[in-house]
Amino acid sequence: MPREILLNAFNMNCVAHQSSGLWRHPRDQSREYTSLKHWQDLAQTLERGLFDGLFLADVSGVYDVYDGSPEAAIRAGMQIPTNDPFSIVPVMAASTEHLAFGITGSIPYEPPYAFARRMSTLDHLTVGRVAWNVVTGYLDSAAKGVGKLQQTEHDTRYDIAADYMELVYKLWEGSWEDDAVIYDRISGVFAEPDKVHEIVHEGKYFNLRAIHLCEPSVQRTPVIFQAGGSVKGQAFAARHAECVFIGAGNIAAAKKTVKSLREQAVAAGRQKDDLKIFALTCIVVDETDLNAKKKLEEYTSYGLSEGSLALMSGWTGIDLSKFGLDERAENLSSQALQSALKSLGSRTVRDWADFLAVGGGATIISGSPITVVDQMAQWLEEADIDGFNVAYTVLPECFENIVEMVVPEMQARGLYKTEYAEGSMRQKLFGRGDRLNADHPAAAFRRG
Ligand SMILES: Cc1cc2nc3c(=O)[nH]c(=O)nc-3n(C[C@H](O)[C@H](O)[C@H](O)COP(=O)(O)O)c2cc1C
């Protein structure tokens, strides 16, 4: 039996997300991001296509590295303006039954006690359909938004994240025992105090002495997503993540990353299948290969180079306005995304401006449904990934095309589910219950 492909839609509460300038396309509706109906309709489209999740990216600052100014990003609408990702989840959950929601929460900008409560609340409201994409940030502008001069050094951010994880795991897993709430109308006892524990955390970066404010939710700890690409980032993912997003440009590179991640997970005392790995892709499909090629060309014509370069400068921490269009920015260092920085010298500045316009650097899989599914199957088989995190081109057309053309082709080959499994997000993904596996580090903090 072939393994079933997992699918996440990749989006952000803004226009065009990764596809710089494609909000200008006549059929694009991402401009409606401020409306509830926009998100409800999108969630229902994804659920119609049995997508596993909608993954919401987020950044807490503006892209102001390019030319030392936010002007290019503001002009191009490159992830600015951007609304909060948490607030749109309940309305989408109310309009769907199975679709899960991955929400990006940034360690440096989310105080852990309040954050743990917000996640538990969403896990309750969605009946266990939430995941947390753990990120450590990459923009100095975001650090300035919380009163710092600049962001903390790259590797230290992961040390801080490790301390943060321990704290929130303790709150989610260890504060309330499963049978703490008895809700006894006769005796007048709602919850038994000896089964509700104060968490004492004295870490290098965080201290806390408090009871978690929420009773246990379906999953307790939300499904943990992570996308670190550096040495530190991968080690963090192998220890904590249940789902990992990788941004590998080709199958050979992805294969190497996946092998390393699975090996590190095993070294950390977990199983290699405890990680579901998603490759970042952008799918452009049409009835024939030729039509898909024309569609991709047409999409590309709406790209805004300046927005792409503002994005890449923010990701890498390198001001690309300082380089000639035919130059390569090579062998540089910064405190931003190390994976993006590593790839920077592989193209000229002009190539980055063109390449990022559709999908923001995601691997583009384009063609007829047969061609697209051939390639997806090849990725799964050769790179040992579990699925795809799909960046969009034109919204909602991009996802509608996938639902109408790619999903039936995958199903016909036995590569995709024909109905959702029951249960929480974690149960659907791993088939092993709602709660974290016993070999996950969070399990050590369980009580009772
Ligand atoms: C597919 C993908 C999506 C990401 N989404 C976000 C995001 O929404 N917000 C964010 O701050 N970082 C995001 N990142 C960045 C990573 O989570 C991580 O913080 C970054 O790769 C830094 O780690 P590194 O230096 O270890 O690569 C994303 C990375 C990838 C590959």
The ligand as a Gaussian input file, in Angstrom:
#p B3LYP/6-31G(d) Opt

LIG

0 1
 C        7.939000      26.573000       5.490000
 C        8.472000      27.522000       6.523000
 C        7.593000      28.375000       7.168000
 C        8.033000      29.284000       8.134000
 N        7.142000      30.128000       8.707000
 C        7.580000      31.043000       9.585000
 C        6.684000      31.980000      10.168000
 O        5.504000      31.985000       9.882000
 N        7.155000      32.882000      11.040000
 C        8.470000      32.921000      11.407000
 O        8.827000      33.767000      12.227000
 N        9.353000      32.032000      10.883000
 C        8.926000      31.130000       9.990000
 N        9.816000      30.254000       9.435000
 C       11.174000      30.273000       9.926000
 C       11.454000      29.096000      10.825000
 O       10.450000      28.693000      11.628000
 C       12.694000      29.266000      11.684000
 O       12.490000      30.176000      12.733000
 C       13.761000      29.704000      10.827000
 O       13.925000      28.776000       9.776000
 C       15.029000      29.945000      11.635000
 O       15.613000      28.839000      11.834000
 P       16.975000      28.469000      11.195000
 O       17.871000      29.648000      11.286000
 O       17.265000      27.334000      12.108000
 O       16.695000      28.058000       9.765000
 C        9.395000      29.339000       8.470000
 C       10.295000      28.476000       7.813000
 C        9.845000      27.583000       6.840000
 C       10.834000      26.685000       6.153000

